[in-house]
Amino acid sequence: MRITRIKPNVKGEIGDVQDLSLLDPLIAKHKGKKGNLIPLLQAAQEMYGFISKAAFDKLSRETGIPLSDMFGVATFYAQFRLNPVGKNIIKVCHGTACHVQNAVEITESLEEMLKVKDGETTEDRLFTLESVACLGCCSLAPVMMIGDQTYGKLTGNEAVKIVKNIRLAENN
């Protein structure tokens, strides 16, 4: 199974207005320092949950780093997100141990329940579903992680129950 990256939103901003002034201390801290690109992008993503076009533009303009360099780095490394993600990121492991234990069933069950495809975010922005190459929990295969919580030895139905319980807790 090939793991694919979330594609950039070519339509532009989602509609949320970001306070770009939050980037000012970050820029002041890293401006002119060697090797500042990745720390700048990581910190911007930490602030907003993803790196928007407006954040790219401000960082480029104020640090002098070409926009093409920033975008090249952000699209090369899987850690960077160019679109908003859900409050809860569901990572389903599709490494060898999980794959042979039917991780595909977990992903398909969650896709059906959440009404999203792998790599997409629910309309309410509560969940983002992602297939990942390995979570390092092979003895618990098949595995998924939601936030910092790991769930192992799952079936598709058990994964759906876990996500439904999280949704119920969020709505209360």
C-alpha positions as CSV (number, residue, x, y, z in Angstrom):
1,M,0.0,0.0,0.0
2,R,1.3,3.4,-0.9
3,I,0.8,6.2,1.6
4,T,-0.1,9.5,0.0
5,R,0.2,13.0,1.3
6,I,-2.7,15.3,1.9
7,K,-2.9,17.5,-1.2
8,P,-2.7,21.3,-0.9
9,N,-5.9,23.3,-1.1
10,V,-5.5,25.1,-4.4
11,K,-8.6,27.2,-3.8
12,G,-6.8,29.2,-1.1
13,E,-7.9,30.0,2.4
14,I,-10.6,28.1,4.2
15,G,-12.3,31.1,5.5
16,D,-10.7,31.3,8.9
17,V,-8.9,34.5,9.6
18,Q,-5.5,34.0,11.1
19,D,-3.8,36.5,13.3
20,L,-0.5,36.7,11.5
21,S,0.9,39.1,14.1
22,L,1.5,35.9,16.2
23,L,4.4,35.2,13.7
24,D,6.2,38.4,14.7
25,P,8.1,37.0,17.7
26,L,8.9,33.9,15.8
27,I,10.3,35.9,12.9
28,A,12.4,38.1,15.3
29,K,13.8,35.0,16.9
30,H,14.9,33.2,13.7
31,K,15.5,36.1,11.2
32,G,18.9,35.9,9.7
33,K,19.9,32.7,11.4
34,K,21.4,29.9,9.5
35,G,19.1,26.8,9.2
36,N,16.0,28.8,10.2
37,L,13.6,27.5,7.6
38,I,12.4,24.3,9.2
39,P,12.1,25.8,12.7
40,L,10.1,28.7,11.2
41,L,7.7,26.3,9.4
42,Q,7.3,24.0,12.4
43,A,6.5,26.9,14.8
44,A,4.0,28.4,12.3
45,Q,2.3,25.1,12.0
46,E,2.3,24.7,15.8
47,M,0.5,28.0,16.1
48,Y,-2.2,27.5,13.4
49,G,-2.4,23.7,13.0
50,F,-1.3,24.1,9.3
51,I,0.7,26.5,7.2
52,S,-1.6,28.8,5.2
53,K,-0.7,30.8,2.1
54,A,-0.9,34.0,4.1
55,A,1.6,32.6,6.7
56,F,4.0,31.5,3.9
57,D,3.7,35.0,2.3
58,K,4.5,36.8,5.6
59,L,7.4,34.5,6.5
60,S,8.9,34.8,3.1
61,R,8.5,38.6,2.9
62,E,9.9,39.3,6.4
63,T,12.7,36.7,6.4
64,G,13.8,37.1,2.8
65,I,13.5,33.3,2.3
66,P,12.1,32.8,-1.2
67,L,8.6,31.5,-1.2
68,S,9.6,28.7,-3.6
69,D,12.2,27.5,-1.1
70,M,9.6,27.5,1.8
71,F,7.0,25.7,-0.3
72,G,9.6,23.2,-1.5
73,V,10.6,22.2,2.0
74,A,7.0,22.2,3.2
75,T,5.9,19.8,0.4
76,F,8.9,17.6,0.7
77,Y,8.5,16.7,4.4
78,A,5.4,14.8,5.5
79,Q,5.3,16.6,8.9
80,F,4.0,19.8,7.3
81,R,0.4,20.4,6.6
82,L,-0.9,22.9,4.0
83,N,-4.6,22.4,4.9
84,P,-6.5,22.6,8.2
85,V,-6.8,19.3,10.0
86,G,-9.4,18.0,12.4
87,K,-9.2,18.4,16.2
88,N,-8.5,14.7,16.4
89,I,-6.1,13.1,13.9
90,I,-6.8,9.4,13.4
91,K,-3.6,7.6,12.2
92,V,-4.2,4.1,11.0
93,C,-1.0,2.1,10.7
94,H,-0.5,0.3,7.4
95,G,3.0,-1.1,8.1
96,T,3.6,-4.8,7.4
97,A,2.4,-6.2,10.7
98,C,-0.8,-4.1,10.6
99,H,-1.3,-4.7,6.9
100,V,-1.3,-8.5,7.3
101,Q,-3.7,-8.1,10.3
102,N,-6.2,-6.3,8.0
103,A,-5.6,-2.6,8.7
104,V,-7.4,-1.9,5.4
105,E,-10.7,-3.0,7.2
106,I,-10.1,-0.4,9.8
107,T,-9.5,2.4,7.3
108,E,-12.5,1.4,5.2
109,S,-14.8,1.2,8.2
110,L,-13.7,4.6,9.4
111,E,-14.0,6.1,5.9
112,E,-17.6,4.8,5.8
113,M,-18.5,6.0,9.3
114,L,-16.9,9.5,8.9
115,K,-17.9,9.9,5.3
116,V,-14.3,11.0,4.3
117,K,-11.6,9.4,2.3
118,D,-8.1,8.7,3.6
119,G,-6.3,12.0,4.1
120,E,-9.5,14.0,4.4
121,T,-11.1,16.0,7.3
122,T,-14.7,15.8,8.3
123,E,-16.9,18.8,7.6
124,D,-17.2,19.6,11.3
125,R,-13.3,19.5,11.5
126,L,-13.5,17.1,14.4
127,F,-11.5,14.3,12.7
128,T,-8.8,13.8,10.0
129,L,-8.2,10.3,8.8
130,E,-4.7,9.4,7.8
131,S,-2.9,6.2,6.8
132,V,0.6,6.1,8.0
133,A,3.5,3.8,7.2
134,C,4.3,2.6,10.7
135,L,3.4,3.5,14.3
136,G,6.0,1.2,15.9
137,C,3.5,-0.9,17.8
138,C,3.8,-4.1,15.8
139,S,2.9,-6.4,18.7
140,L,-0.5,-4.6,18.9
141,A,-1.3,-4.9,15.2
142,P,-3.6,-3.7,13.7
143,V,-3.2,-0.3,15.4
144,M,-4.5,3.2,15.2
145,M,-3.6,6.4,17.2
146,I,-5.9,9.3,18.0
147,G,-3.9,12.1,19.5
148,D,-1.5,10.5,22.0
149,Q,-3.8,7.5,22.6
150,T,-2.9,4.1,20.9
151,Y,-5.5,1.5,20.2
152,G,-4.4,-2.0,19.3
153,K,-5.6,-5.4,18.1
154,L,-8.6,-3.6,16.5
155,T,-11.3,-4.6,14.1
156,G,-13.1,-2.2,11.9
157,N,-16.2,-2.2,14.2
158,E,-14.0,-1.6,17.3
159,A,-12.3,1.4,15.6
160,V,-15.7,2.9,14.7
161,K,-16.9,2.5,18.3
162,I,-13.9,4.3,19.6
163,V,-14.4,7.2,17.2
164,K,-18.1,7.4,17.9
165,N,-17.3,7.6,21.7
166,I,-14.9,10.4,21.0
167,R,-17.5,12.2,19.0
168,L,-20.1,11.8,21.8
169,A,-17.7,13.1,24.3
170,E,-16.9,16.2,22.1
171,N,-20.6,17.0,21.7
172,N,-21.3,16.9,25.5
